[in-house]
């Protein structure tokens, strides 16, 4: 799909949404962004004044608004959601389910109507690696989400429901779809969320509960010994936001992605202890590292390991940014945010 398309991106002021809008504009598409600023409040983005970008501050649960906006769009990236780190799963267990269901139903209702009466070609849905929360084997392959027990967290359960929405809208209304499952997005631009439940970690209070910026923040603020959740043996695949956005846009553009689902992730496994060590060395050099284990959360999944072969085989897509490269971008950004009092 090389010709210019018009794409509606919901959750465009969010962390992943920002990277997706940048990538779409870079490829020459027109973009309409919708966000109600409920996560971070008003945020400035590099593309705010880009001639190909139009922003609407509103609530995507307004189905009439969504239907109107989609009337002349070729694609919808359904990214709007209440989302946060591990503390979110506990502090907002009900809201994550109820609000996100309303958001998803509104987007699907509007997309079904726009596809039937307009030029909407497809919806690209953002799911989550948390659909694999209850697995007992790794790596997690596309299709496993239907064969393993459902997620235990309300967040993971609702993200699985997103995938059911996608397939049900196709089954009944022939609304074309692609499902994208990001794994542990890392990048810049994420601030202190307005509604986040602050949690104490040693002498530092955190309001993100995303492990990379949280570890950087704690080290920059002088925490020693360094506090981590649990023993630090949790395995994650930290994926650069720019890579993730490229993968999402490939899923949007490529005919081969039609009615398919893809894990979009780096193939590189890293434990939390390994991550803490790498970040500590980058900030503190040879200073001795001492780690304290805080009690882990109930839904802190021990392993999230994706199989990324399908994206490679079907789309010719790979995430290529190394953890070192990500950290070299994120550490200065978080350091400045701490200095400015934003974190």
DONU-686151 format. One record per residue (C-alpha): x negated, y, z. Coordinates in steps of 0.25 Angstrom, whole numbers, plus 5000, padded with zeros to 4 digits. Last residue first. Layout:
<recs>
XYZ/...
</recs>
This chain:
<recs>
496450505149/496850635142/495950715153/495050775142/493850695147/494650565147/495150595133/493650615129/493150485135/494350415128/493950465115/492450445117/492750295121/493850265110/492950295098/491650215102/492650115108/493250085095/491950065088/491449975099/492749895098/492549875083/493349935072/493649825061/495149795062/495349705050/496349705038/496449625025/497949625027/498249485026/496949415030/496449515040/497749545046/498049395048/496649365054/496849465065/497049355076/497249435089/496749425103/497449475115/496949405127/497249435142/498549505141/498649605151/500149585154/500149565169/499149685170/497749645176/497249685190/495949765189/494649705186/493449795190/492249805180/490849845183/489949895171/488549945174/488150065166/487350025153/488150125145/489350185152/490250225140/489950125129/489550025140/490850035147/491650025134/490949895130/491049835144/492549865146/492849805132/492049675136/492849675149/494149695142/493849575132/493649605118/494049525106/493749575091/494749545080/495149685079/496649695078/497949705070/498749575072/499649575060/501149545057/501749525043/503049565037/502249645026/500849645029/500349595015/501049715009/499949805016/500249945020/500849935034/499949815039/498749895033/499250015041/499249935054/497849875052/497250015049/497950065062/497349955070/495949985064/496150125068/496650095082/495450005085/495749865090/495349805103/495549655103/495849615117/495349515127/495749525142/494549475150/494449605158/494649535172/495949615174/496149755170/494849835170/494249925180/492749985177/491949995190/491650105187/492750205182/492050325177/493150395169/492450365156/492450215161/493950215164/494350285151/493550195143/494250075149/495650135148/495350175133/495050025130/495949955139/497250025136/498050045149/498350185144/498650275157/497450245166/497050285180/495650275183/495050245197/495150085196/496250065185/497450135189/498650135179/499450245173/500750205167/500850265153/501950355150/501150475144/500050395138/498650435141/497950445127/497650355116/497050425104/495850335102/495750195098/495950045103/497149965099/497249835107/497849735096/498849785086/499949695081/500549745067/501849695062/502249715048/503649745043/504749745032/506149775036/506949655030/508149695038/508449565046/507149485046/506249605044/506849685055/506749555063/505249545060/504949685064/505749685077/505149545081/503849605080/504249725088/504749625098/503349565100/502949715104/504049715114/503649585120/502149635121/502649765128/503649685137/502449605142/502649455142/502349435127/503149325120/502649175120/501849135108/502349095094/502949225089/501749315093/500849205087/501249245073/500149335070/498949275078/498449295092/497049245094/497149185103/498049085111/498949105124/499849215118/500749295127/500349435124/500349405109/501449515106/500449605114/499549615101/500549725097/501649765087/501549885078/502649865067/502349905053/503749925046/503949915031/504449975018/505250095023/505850155010/507250185014/508550125016/508349985021/506850015026/507250135033/508450065040/507649955045/506450045049/507450135057/507950015065/506549955066/505950085072/507150095082/507049955086/505549965089/505650095097/506850035105/506049905108/504849985112/505650065122/506249945128/505049855129/503949945132/504950025141/505149895149/503749865152/503350005154/502350005166/501949855164/501649855149/501149995149/500049955159/499449865148/499249975138/500350065131/501450055121/502850115119/503050095105/502950165091/502150095081/503150055070/502350085058/503450115048/503250115033/503750185020/504450305026/505550385020/506750345029/505750305041/505850445047/507450445047/507550305052/506550335063/507350455067/508650375067/508050265075/507550365087/506750255094/505550315087/505550435096/505150565090/503950655087/503850645071/502450655065/502150675050/500850635044/500350645030/499950785031/499050755043/499350855054/499550755066/498450665059/497450675070/498450655081/498850745092/499650675103/501050725109/501350635121/500550505124/501550395123/502950465121/502450545109/503750525102/503050465090/503350455075/502350475064/502650495049/501450455041/501150475026/500150375021/498750405015/497950295021/497350395032/498750435035/499150285038/497850265046/498050395055/499450355058/499050215062/497950265071/498950365078/500050255079/499050165087/498950265098/500250325097/500650455090/501250375078/502150295087/503050275075/502250275061/503150305049/502350285036/502550355023/501750275012/500650325003/500250224992/499150114995/500050005000/
</recs>
